[in-house]
Amino acid sequence: MEYKATHIVVRVSPQDKKLLREVCRKRGEDLSDFVRRAVRKELARLSYFDEETKKALGLNGGETKNG
């Protein structure tokens, strides 16, 4: 699927920024990739994606809107 990326600006505390960078460094992962995955996982948890996508994101069927 081809798409055009858009930008979203998000404000976080200096402590959260430091922690995010450290986690990404340890994982060898780009910060943008980490944030994209986190957003997709939350959308999946809220049932905005099908079961196959949820599984691909590492969510089991029991994680729903009500937690």
Buried (B, 14 or more C-beta within 10 A) or exposed (E): EEEEEEEEEEEEEEEEEEEBEEEBEEEEEEEEEBBEEEEBBEBBBEEEBEEEEBEEBEBEEEBEEEE
